[in-house]
Amino acid sequence: MTRINLSEKHDGKTTEQWKVAYEKLVQIAEQHHAGQQYDGKPYSFHLRQVEMVLFKFRFEINSSAWGIYLKALSRTHDIIEDTGVRPDALSKAGPEGLLRDTVLLSKTTPELKASAELYYSRIATSESATLVKLADRIANVETGLKNRDAKGKKTFAKYQNEWPTMRKHLQVHPSAKPMIEHLDALLTTTF
């Protein structure tokens, strides 16, 4: 895979400013996800998994403004939906773009919870939200395939059913192609 050329600034912040914002967001995420479990581990394990998927797919999560923005978004992607934290709590740590993308990744209304079509079409309006959602899904599928338990089997079937809709919407961004191809392969695996 080729490295993606990322700009020196993203959402008005330099790489160094994003590094500082990232540290604040890690603290906020850990505080709000405290007590939550993922695969028998603290929830921060899952958030780090999402970061590592981004790294695996060559997004420069440690050395560019956009890469660190993606890393920060990987830390906040579940915070509104899973913890009930209000969006204004995040606005103190990151700029509007991060808040907007975190909201896009959250199923905050009954309509979004009921309609994969609506949810994924909304995410597709942001390349950053798209990439973090794909990284999240890869982390979840890979964990399920590793464990192969009853819960994982049910979740895997749900993801297989949802994949055509998710794929249709999120493939609009060329940077997502390698992740989409990886999910194509994972989701055709027999559980």
Buried (B, 14 or more C-beta within 10 A) or exposed (E): EEEBEBEEBBBEBEBEBBBEBBEBBBEBBBEBBEEEEBBEEBBBBBBBBBBBBBBBBBBBBEEBBBBBBBBBBBBBBBBBBBBEBEBEBBEEBBBEBBBBBBBBBBBBEEEBEEBBEBBBBBBBEBBBBBBBBBBBBBBBBBBBBEBEEEEBEEBBEEBBEBBEBBBBBBBEBEBBEBBBEBBEEBBEEEB
